[in-house]
Amino acid sequence: MSSRTHLLLTSLALTALACAPRPGPVASEPEESPAEPTAAAPTARPDATLVPRAVLFGNPDREAPELSPDGQRLLYLAPVDGVLNVWVGPAGQPDAARPITQDRLRGIYEATWSADGERVLYLQDRAGDENWHVHAVDPASGESKDLSPYPGVRAQIVGISPRRPRELLVGMNDRDPAWYDLYRVDLRTGARTLVHRNEQRLGRYIADDGYRLRFATRALADGSSELLAPRGKDWQRVFVIGLADAMTTKPIGVDAAGETLYLLDSRDRETEALVARDVRTGKQQVLAENAKAGVGTVLTEPRTHRPLAVTFTHTRQQWQALDPAVEADLAALRQVRDGDFTITSQTLDGKQWIVAYSVDTGPNRYYRYDRATRRADLLFVADAELAALTLSKMHPVVIPARDGLELVSYYTLPLAADPDGDGVPSAPVPLVLRVHGGPWFRDHWGFDPVHQWLANRGYAVMSVNFRGSTGFTKRHLNAGDHEWAGKMHDDLLDAVAWANANKISDPARVAIMGGSYGGYATLVGMTFTPDAFACGVDVVGPSNLETLLRSFPPYWAANAARWAARVGDVATEEGRALLRDRSPLHRVDKIQRPLLIGQGANDPRVKQAESDQIVAAMQAKGLPVTYVLYPDEGHGFQRPANEISFNAITEAFLARCLGGTYQPIGDDFNNNNGASLEVRAGAEHVPGLAEALQARGR
């Protein structure tokens, strides 16, 4: 079961980059300085009986089901010869499905039906370059057509409408790599018709079901934005969204009649609310809001697009019905099984739903729900082998930061350390602080294969929604402005101090790891607070904020002002000084503990140079570092073979510095999985790595 399960329920587009113990006193740093990592080395224990990495990070059996618009067929993702592809079959017989795509390399992770159900649409890039192409497949014949067959071009689906069932509304940046022009694209022939030539630097389009443009957004130079509406050949400002609200106020669509704009709006309030705005008069009505969390999922009526229900997530998910008829459905679904549920698919008439149930101790379970009878029938469990395991609970907890800000966090303990599952170990255990990416993203409760993997190896695992994380209040989000390596890092230290004070973790054995912003946070931990962590694992983390901001891909132009306003402006002397001061590269000589770095060679966001330069700086100073490069990956590791191989290195690395158990690397590099890794430096610092590379012949 792969860590991509959560992505399959949300999107591959990234933002950027129970019972709990009582809170204890918060300190600014861990109570004790960790011991030198060599002290833990003798207790690293290879153990072949651990849950295999392939079970946790390999392909699921089946994932991401979606009903056809008429409810007669079902698509889902499942492996073919070890690579995820799209399968289609009768809606009530998942076992009768057959593959309709033939990907042999990276796998397909997003697929959906066309409005008439005559085609299946999916996105695919090349070796992680994020130049997504839109493909349409005929389920009957298996014939596939690339609807954006232009080299180096990135496409995005803007609209799928039952009023124009044989066309898609697609944005493409072939004319200007920084901005998307808008086209209607014929699903059968691939012919495209220009809808809008984007010479106004528009960042996002809102169209109606007839593919008529109704609204657009545009970023402004100070990091704020504006909502625009077309007026003849020009665009007229509807309202300005200030910087404080720019990430929490955005249009989400119009109703079928084109009379109402639905938007998320945090202006004049602390969290984003779901709002209906009369297109003609501008009058707004708040449909739903929550004091501590922003809007999560919006369930809409398929034909009218009228919102039916919403979710809010502070520590755990909560549904709020907006239509009385839906309240009975939500009540029925709460009785089906434990866990948080999401309605992931509907038929066009809205009478049948696909409902995904997420629990913390196993894979997703998918049900087909009939609204007329309020009956839910199990379609399948995402991974049977994983479902058969006994796994650890994830505990939500709200940790106060040193300035009182609430940090919604989640931690998982090894089963042996917490046999009664109450969240209090019988004795403190080593801790891995896992930092999410973005940073404009958030952690949730639910099944997390990384938490389960590390808990199975004997570690407590902590995920923290530090300031700057999304989904909470504006104060929480905006408190992260200009605080990279500042108060955002203090929040992580405060969470570790809480775990230490509550006897969850051993202060001498705490590691930090993460990807993207989480990789940056790891480098910050190793350079800004070198005594706080016993070791670090950085995946695609930027080491130099100046070079990071200068090397963003052209299509990030709409976000450039936001980065300048919230992180630092590389165009000004003051901004460059801030970025230099917060860049781990310039503090390499502070590193005292072991560091492992993983990087994709094709990463368009955090380019390989970010890892290359800090590795070179460490080597120049004679500091040990292990560096693993994947030539066929981008921003993170998508191919299961690559993810498993890097995790094999990671757990042996952690065992050496924290003293836990590890599954021997064995043949995880061999031809049974086809990992593409290149160990550029430091194989000798990871138990068994040099031997595994030698056996592999590289």
C-alpha positions in Angstrom: 0.0 0.0 0.0 1.6 3.2 -1.1 1.9 6.5 0.6 0.3 7.9 -2.5 -3.1 6.7 -1.2 -3.8 10.1 0.3 -2.8 11.8 -2.9 -5.2 9.7 -4.9 -8.0 11.0 -2.8 -7.0 14.6 -3.2 -4.7 15.7 -6.1 -1.3 15.3 -7.5 -1.1 19.1 -7.7 0.9 20.2 -4.7 0.5 23.5 -3.0 4.2 24.3 -3.6 6.6 22.8 -2.3 -8.6 9.4 20.5 -6.9 9.6 23.9 -3.9 11.8 24.2 -1.6 12.6 27.2 -2.1 15.9 29.0 0.0 18.7 27.6 3.1 19.5 29.6 5.2 22.6 29.9 6.5 24.0 26.6 10.2 24.8 26.3 12.0 26.6 23.5 14.4 23.7 23.1 14.6 20.1 24.1 15.3 19.6 27.8 18.5 17.6 27.1 21.0 17.7 24.4 21.0 14.6 22.3 23.9 12.2 22.7 26.3 11.9 19.9 24.8 9.6 17.3 27.7 7.1 17.6 26.4 6.2 21.0 23.3 4.7 19.5 25.1 2.8 16.7 25.6 -0.5 18.6 21.9 -0.9 19.2 20.9 -0.8 15.5 19.3 -4.1 15.0 18.5 -5.8 11.6 15.2 -7.7 11.7 13.8 -9.6 8.8 10.4 -10.1 10.5 9.4 -6.4 10.3 6.4 -5.4 8.1 8.0 -5.4 4.6 8.5 -2.0 2.9 6.8 -3.4 -0.2 3.5 -3.9 1.8 3.5 -0.3 3.0 4.9 1.5 0.0 4.1 -0.8 -3.0 1.1 -0.4 -5.2 -2.3 -0.8 -3.7 -4.5 -3.7 -5.0 -7.1 -1.1 -6.2 -7.6 2.6 -5.6 -9.6 5.7 -6.5 -12.8 4.2 -7.8 -15.2 6.5 -9.8 -18.7 5.8 -11.1 -19.5 6.7 -14.7 -22.0 9.5 -15.1 -24.9 7.0 -15.7 -23.8 4.8 -12.9 -23.3 1.7 -15.1 -19.6 1.4 -15.0 -16.7 1.9 -12.6 -13.1 2.9 -13.1 -10.3 2.5 -10.7 -6.5 2.4 -10.5 -4.7 -1.0 -10.2 -1.3 -2.4 -11.2 -0.5 -4.1 -14.4 2.9 -5.8 -14.2 3.7 -3.6 -11.2 2.6 -0.3 -12.7 -0.6 1.5 -11.9 -3.1 1.7 -14.8 -6.8 2.5 -15.3 -9.3 -0.4 -15.1 -12.9 -0.2 -16.2 -15.8 -2.7 -15.5 -19.4 -3.0 -14.5 -20.3 -0.7 -11.5 -21.4 -3.6 -9.3 -18.7 -6.0 -10.3 -15.2 -4.6 -9.5 -13.6 -8.0 -10.1 -14.9 -8.0 -13.7 -12.9 -4.8 -14.6 -10.1 -4.9 -17.2 -7.2 -2.5 -17.8 -7.7 0.1 -20.5 -4.3 1.8 -20.3 -0.8 0.3 -20.8 1.6 2.5 -18.9 4.8 0.6 -18.3 6.9 3.2 -16.4 5.6 5.8 -14.0 2.0 4.7 -13.4 -1.2 6.7 -13.6 -2.4 8.4 -10.4 -5.4 10.6 -11.6 -8.2 9.5 -13.8 -11.8 10.6 -14.3 -14.7 10.1 -16.7 -15.7 12.5 -19.5 -19.1 14.1 -19.0 -20.8 11.6 -21.3 -18.9 8.6 -19.9 -17.6 7.8 -23.4 -13.9 8.5 -22.5 -11.6 8.2 -19.5 -9.3 11.1 -18.9 -6.0 11.0 -17.2 -2.9 13.1 -16.6 0.7 12.0 -17.1 4.0 13.8 -17.1 7.4 12.6 -18.2 10.0 11.4 -15.6 8.6 13.8 -13.0 8.9 17.0 -15.1 5.3 18.1 -14.2 4.6 19.0 -17.8 1.2 17.2 -17.5 -0.5 16.0 -20.7 -4.2 15.3 -20.8 -5.0 11.9 -22.3 -8.4 10.5 -23.4 -9.0 6.8 -23.7 -11.9 4.9 -25.3 -12.8 2.2 -22.7 -14.3 0.0 -25.4 -11.3 -0.1 -27.8 -8.4 1.1 -25.5 -7.5 3.7 -28.1 -5.8 6.6 -26.4 -5.2 10.2 -27.6 -2.9 12.8 -26.2 -5.0 16.0 -26.1 -2.1 18.3 -25.5 0.7 16.7 -27.7 3.1 19.6 -27.5 6.7 19.1 -26.2 7.5 20.9 -23.0 3.9 22.1 -22.6 1.9 21.8 -19.4 -1.9 21.3 -19.6 -4.6 21.6 -16.9 -8.3 20.6 -17.1 -10.4 23.6 -16.4 -13.9 22.3 -17.2 -15.8 19.0 -17.8 -19.4 19.8 -18.6 -22.5 17.7 -19.5 -23.6 20.6 -21.7 -20.6 20.1 -23.9 -19.9 16.3 -23.4 -17.6 15.8 -26.3 -15.2 18.7 -25.3 -13.0 19.6 -22.5 -11.9 23.1 -21.4 -8.2 22.9 -21.1 -5.5 25.5 -20.2 -2.1 25.1 -22.1 1.0 27.2 -21.9 2.5 26.6 -25.4 2.3 30.2 -26.5 3.8 31.7 -23.3 5.3 29.2 -20.8 4.3 31.5 -17.9 0.6 31.7 -18.7 -2.2 29.4 -19.8 -4.3 30.2 -22.8 -7.7 28.5 -22.7 -9.0 26.1 -25.3 -12.0 23.8 -26.0 -10.6 20.5 -27.0 -12.4 17.8 -28.9 -12.1 14.5 -27.0 -12.1 12.3 -30.1 -10.0 14.3 -32.6 -7.9 16.4 -30.2 -8.7 19.5 -32.3 -8.6 22.7 -30.2 -10.5 26.0 -30.4 -9.1 29.1 -28.7 -11.5 30.4 -26.0 -9.2 33.0 -24.4 -5.7 34.3 -25.3 -4.2 35.1 -21.9 -2.5 38.4 -22.3 -3.8 39.7 -19.0 -1.7 37.4 -16.8 -4.7 35.6 -15.5 -3.9 32.9 -13.0 -7.2 31.0 -12.7 -10.3 30.7 -14.8 -14.0 30.1 -13.7 -16.3 29.1 -16.6 -19.9 28.0 -16.7 -21.2 24.7 -18.1 -21.3 26.2 -21.6 -17.6 27.0 -21.3 -18.2 30.7 -21.2 -15.7 32.5 -19.1 -17.4 34.1 -16.1 -14.6 35.0 -13.7 -10.8 34.9 -13.4 -8.2 35.8 -10.7 -5.0 37.8 -11.1 -2.1 38.1 -8.7 -0.9 41.6 -7.9 2.6 42.8 -7.3 2.3 43.0 -3.5 1.1 39.4 -3.1 -2.6 40.3 -3.0 -4.9 39.4 -5.8 -8.1 40.4 -7.5 -11.3 38.8 -8.8 -12.2 39.8 -12.3 -15.2 39.5 -14.6 -15.2 39.8 -18.4 -16.8 43.0 -19.7 -16.8 42.7 -23.5 -13.1 42.5 -24.5 -11.9 43.8 -21.2 -11.9 42.6 -17.6 -13.5 44.5 -14.8 -12.4 44.2 -11.2 -15.0 42.6 -8.9 -13.0 43.0 -5.7 -9.5 43.0 -4.3 -8.3 40.2 -2.0 -5.6 41.6 0.4 -2.5 39.6 1.2 -3.9 38.4 4.5 -6.8 36.8 2.7 -5.1 35.9 -0.6 -4.6 32.2 0.2 -8.0 31.8 1.9 -10.3 33.6 -0.5 -10.9 32.2 -3.9 -13.8 31.4 -6.3 -14.7 27.7 -6.7 -17.4 27.8 -9.4 -20.7 29.1 -10.6 -24.1 27.4 -10.6 -25.5 26.0 -13.8 -27.7 29.0 -14.4 -24.7 31.4 -14.1 -26.5 33.4 -11.5 -24.5 32.5 -8.4 -20.8 32.5 -7.8 -19.6 30.1 -5.0 -16.4 31.1 -3.3 -14.3 30.5 -0.2 -14.1 33.9 1.6 -12.1 34.8 4.7 -12.5 38.6 4.4 -13.8 40.1 7.6 -13.6 36.8 9.4 -10.8 34.5 10.8 -11.5 31.4 8.7 -12.5 30.8 5.2 -16.3 30.4 4.8 -18.4 29.0 2.0 -20.2 31.9 0.5 -22.8 32.4 -2.3 -22.5 35.6 -4.2 -25.3 37.0 -6.5 -23.5 37.6 -9.8 -25.8 40.5 -10.7 -26.1 42.4 -7.4 -22.9 41.3 -5.6 -24.9 40.4 -2.5 -23.2 37.6 -0.5 -24.6 35.0 1.9 -22.5 32.8 4.2 -23.5 29.2 3.7 -21.1 27.5 6.2 -18.2 28.5 8.4 -16.3 27.2 11.4 -14.4 29.1 14.1 -11.2 27.0 14.0 -11.0 25.5 10.5 -11.5 26.5 6.9 -13.7 24.7 4.4 -12.3 21.3 3.3 -14.6 19.3 0.9 -17.6 20.9 -0.8 -20.2 18.4 -2.0 -22.3 19.8 -4.8 -25.3 18.7 -6.7 -23.9 17.5 -10.0 -26.3 19.2 -12.4 -26.9 22.5 -10.7 -23.6 22.7 -8.8 -25.5 23.9 -5.7 -23.5 23.0 -2.5 -25.1 20.2 -0.5 -22.7 19.8 2.4 -19.2 20.8 3.5 -16.4 19.4 5.7 -14.3 21.2 8.3 -11.2 19.6 9.9 -9.6 20.9 13.0 -8.3 17.7 14.6 -10.8 15.4 13.0 -13.2 15.8 10.1 -16.7 17.1 10.6 -19.5 17.2 8.0 -22.1 20.0 7.9 -25.2 19.5 5.8 -26.5 22.5 3.8 -29.5 20.6 2.4 -31.8 18.9 4.9 -32.1 15.9 2.6 -28.4 15.3 2.7 -28.4 15.2 6.5 -30.1 11.9 6.5 -27.5 10.6 4.0 -24.7 11.8 6.3 -26.3 10.2 9.3 -26.6 6.9 7.4 -23.0 7.0 6.3 -21.8 7.6 9.9 -23.3 4.2 10.8 -21.6 2.2 8.1 -18.2 2.0 9.8 -15.7 3.9 11.9 -13.4 6.5 10.4 -13.6 9.8 8.4 -15.4 9.5 5.1 -15.3 11.4 1.9 -17.8 11.3 -1.0 -15.4 10.9 -3.9 -17.7 10.3 -6.8 -21.4 10.8 -7.9 -23.5 9.9 -10.8 -24.9 12.7 -12.9 -28.3 12.4 -11.3 -26.8 12.4 -7.8 -28.5 9.2 -6.8 -25.4 7.1 -6.3 -22.2 7.9 -4.5 -18.8 6.4 -4.0 -17.7 6.9 -0.3 -14.2 6.4 0.9 -13.6 5.6 4.6 -10.3 6.5 6.0 -9.0 5.0 9.3 -5.7 5.4 11.0 -4.9 1.7 11.2 -5.5 0.4 7.7 -6.1 1.2 4.0 -9.1 3.0 2.5 -12.4 1.1 2.2 -14.7 2.1 -0.7 -18.5 1.8 -0.7 -21.1 2.3 -3.3 -24.0 4.2 -1.6 -27.6 4.3 -2.9 -29.3 7.5 -1.7 -32.8 6.1 -2.3 -32.4 3.1 0.0 -29.5 4.6 2.1 -27.7 1.3 1.6 -23.9 1.2 1.4 -22.3 -1.9 -0.2 -18.5 -2.5 0.1 -16.8 -2.2 -3.3 -13.3 -3.1 -2.2 -10.6 -2.6 0.3 -7.6 -0.8 -1.2 -5.1 -3.4 0.0 -6.0 -6.7 1.5 -2.5 -7.6 2.7 -2.2 -4.3 4.5 -5.8 -4.6 5.9 -4.8 -7.9 7.6 -2.0 -6.2 9.7 -2.4 -4.9 13.2 -1.2 -1.4 13.1 -0.8 1.6 15.5 -3.3 4.3 16.3 -2.7 7.9 15.3 -3.3 10.3 18.2 -4.5 13.9 17.6 -3.2 16.5 20.0 -3.2 20.3 20.2 0.1 21.6 21.4 0.6 25.2 22.5 3.5 27.0 20.9 5.5 29.3 23.0 3.4 32.3 22.0 0.2 30.4 22.6 -0.6 29.5 18.9 -2.4 26.2 18.7 -0.4 23.5 16.8 -2.8 20.7 15.7 -0.5 17.7 15.7 -0.7 13.9 15.2 1.6 11.2 16.7 1.9 7.5 16.4 3.6 5.1 18.8 5.1 1.6 18.3 2.6 -1.1 19.3 5.1 -2.7 21.8 5.6 0.6 23.5 1.9 1.4 23.9 0.0 -2.0 24.1 -3.2 -0.4 25.4 -3.2 2.2 22.7 -3.9 5.1 25.1 -1.1 7.3 23.6 1.2 7.0 26.6 4.2 4.7 26.1 5.4 2.6 28.9 8.8 4.3 28.5 10.1 7.1 26.2 11.1 5.9 22.7 13.1 7.5 19.9 11.1 10.1 18.0 11.1 11.0 14.3 9.7 14.5 13.7 8.1 14.3 10.2 7.6 17.8 8.7 5.0 18.3 5.9 5.8 20.0 2.6 4.2 23.2 1.1 4.6 24.8 3.5 1.1 25.9 2.6 -0.4 22.5 3.3 -1.5 20.5 6.4 -1.3 17.1 8.1 -4.5 15.1 8.7 -5.6 12.3 10.9 -5.8 8.9 9.1 -3.8 6.1 7.6 -0.2 7.3 7.0 2.2 4.6 5.7 5.2 6.6 6.9 3.9 6.8 10.5 3.1 3.1 10.4 6.5 2.2 8.9 8.5 4.1 11.4 6.3 3.0 14.4 6.9 -0.6 13.2 10.6 0.0 13.4 10.3 1.2 17.0 10.0 5.0 16.7 7.3 7.5 17.8 6.4 9.7 14.8 5.1 13.3 15.2 3.6 15.5 12.5 3.0 19.1 13.4 0.8 21.7 11.7 3.3 24.5 12.4 2.4 28.2 11.6 2.0 28.8 7.9 0.1 25.5 7.5 -3.3 25.9 5.8 -6.8 24.8 6.8 -6.9 26.6 10.1 -7.2 30.3 11.0 -5.8 33.3 9.1 -3.7 34.1 12.1 -2.2 30.6 12.0 -1.5 30.9 8.3 -0.2 34.4 8.2 2.0 33.9 11.3 4.3 32.0 9.0 5.1 35.0 6.8 8.9 35.7 6.8 9.3 33.0 9.5 11.1 30.3 7.5 13.8 29.1 9.9 12.3 31.4 12.4 9.1 30.9 14.3 8.0 28.1 12.0 11.0 26.2 13.2 10.3 27.2 16.8 6.9 25.4 16.5 8.7 22.2 15.6 11.0 22.5 18.5 8.0 23.2 20.8 6.3 20.1 19.6 9.4 18.0 20.3 9.7 19.6 23.8 6.1 18.7 24.4 6.8 15.1 23.5 9.9 15.0 25.7 8.0 16.6 28.6 5.2 14.1 28.3 7.7 11.1 28.3 6.7 10.1 24.8 10.2 10.6 23.3 13.8 10.2 24.4 15.4 13.6 24.1 18.7 12.0 23.2 17.2 10.2 20.2 15.2 12.6 18.0 15.4 12.8 14.2 13.9 15.2 11.8 12.8 14.3 8.2 10.5 15.6 5.5 10.1 16.4 1.8 10.0 19.8 0.0 9.5 22.4 2.7 9.9 19.5 5.1 13.3 18.8 3.6 14.2 22.5 4.0 13.0 22.2 7.7 15.3 19.2 8.1 18.3 21.2 6.8 17.3 24.1 9.1 17.2 21.7 12.0 20.7 20.4 11.2 22.2 23.9 10.7 20.3 26.4 12.9 19.8 24.1 15.9 22.5 21.4 15.4 22.2 20.1 18.9 18.4 19.5 18.7 18.4 16.4 16.4 20.4 13.2 16.3 20.2 13.1 12.5 18.1 14.3 9.5 16.6 13.0 6.3 16.0 15.6 3.6 14.0 14.8 0.4 14.0 17.5 -2.3 14.5 20.3 0.2 15.9 23.7 -0.8 19.2 24.6 0.7 19.5 28.1 -0.7 16.3 30.3 -0.8 17.8 32.8 -3.2 18.5 30.1 -5.9 15.2 28.5 -5.1 13.2 31.6 -5.9 15.2 32.4 -8.9 14.7 28.9 -10.5 11.0 28.4 -10.3 9.4 27.1 -13.5 7.9 29.8 -15.7 4.3 28.7 -15.1 4.7 29.7 -11.4 4.7 33.3 -12.5 1.3 33.8 -10.9 2.7 32.7 -7.5 5.9 34.7 -7.6 4.5 37.7 -5.8 3.1 35.5 -3.0 6.5 33.9 -2.4 8.1 37.4 -2.4 5.6 38.7 0.1 5.5 35.7 2.4 9.1 34.3 2.2 11.4 37.0 1.0 11.8 39.2 -2.1 14.8 38.1 -4.1 14.5 41.4 -6.2 15.3 43.7 -3.2 18.5 44.0 -1.1 16.5 43.6 2.1 14.8 40.5 0.7 18.0 38.9 -0.4 19.5 39.5 3.0 16.6 37.8 4.7 16.8 34.8 2.2 20.5 34.5 2.7 20.1 34.6 6.5 17.4 31.8 6.4 19.3 29.5 3.9 20.9 26.4 5.5 23.6 26.4 2.8 25.3 29.4 4.5 25.5 27.5 7.8 26.9 24.2 6.7 29.8 24.5 9.1 27.3 24.2 12.0 26.3 20.6 11.0 27.3 18.1 13.6 25.0 15.1 13.0 24.5 12.6 10.1 22.4 13.8 7.1 20.8 11.8 4.3 19.6 13.6 1.2 17.3 12.3 -1.6 16.7 14.2 -4.8 14.9 13.8 -8.2 17.0 14.9 -11.1 14.0 16.3 -13.0 12.4 18.3 -10.2 11.0 21.5 -11.7 10.3 23.1 -8.3 13.4 22.3 -6.1 16.0 21.7 -8.7 18.8 19.2 -8.3 21.2 22.1 -7.7 19.6 22.7 -4.3 20.9 19.3 -3.1 24.1 19.4 -5.2 25.3 22.6 -3.6 24.8 21.6 0.0 26.4 18.3 -0.6 29.4 20.0 -2.2 29.7 22.4 0.6 29.6 19.6 3.2 32.2 17.7 1.3 34.5 20.7 1.1 34.4 20.9 4.8 35.0 17.2 5.3 31.5 16.7 6.7 29.9 13.2 6.1 26.7 13.2 4.0 24.8 10.4 2.2 23.3 11.7 -1.2 20.9 9.6 -3.3 19.8 10.8 -6.7 17.0 9.4 -8.9 17.4 10.3 -12.6 13.8 9.4 -13.5 12.0 11.3 -10.7 10.9 14.9 -10.0 9.6 16.5 -6.9 9.5 13.4 -4.7 9.5 9.8 -5.6 6.5 8.5 -7.6 7.6 5.1 -8.8 7.1 2.6 -6.0 10.5 1.0 -6.7 12.2 4.3 -6.1 10.3 5.1 -3.0 10.9 1.7 -1.5 14.6 1.9 -2.3 15.0 5.3 -0.6 13.0 4.1 2.4 15.3 1.1 2.7 18.3 3.5 2.9 16.4 5.8 5.3 15.5 3.1 7.9 19.0 1.7 8.0 20.3 5.3 8.4 17.8 6.0 11.2 18.7 2.7 12.9 22.3 3.8 13.0 21.7 7.2 14.6 18.6 6.4 16.7 19.2 2.8 17.6 16.0 1.2 16.2 15.4 -1.9 14.1 15.6 -2.1 10.4 14.7 -4.4 7.6 17.9 -5.3 5.8 18.2 -3.6 2.4 18.4 -7.1 0.8 17.4 -7.1 -2.8 15.3 -3.8 -2.8 17.8 -2.4 -5.3 17.8 -5.4 -7.6 15.7 -6.3 -10.7 12.7 -7.2 -8.6 11.7 -3.6 -8.5 13.8 -1.7 -10.9 14.9 1.2 -8.7 16.9 3.9 -10.6 18.9 5.2 -7.6 22.4 6.6 -7.8 24.3 7.0 -4.5 26.5 10.0 -5.2 28.1 10.1 -1.8 28.3 8.5 1.6 27.2 4.9 1.1 29.6 3.9 3.9 27.4 5.8 6.4 24.4 3.5 6.0 24.5 -0.1 7.3 24.3 -2.5 4.4 24.2 0.1 1.6 27.6 -0.4 0.2 27.0 -4.1 0.1 23.6 -3.8 -1.6 25.1 -1.5 -4.2 27.9 -3.9 -4.9 25.4 -6.8 -5.2 23.4 -4.6 -7.6 26.5 -4.0 -9.7 26.7 -0.3 -9.3 
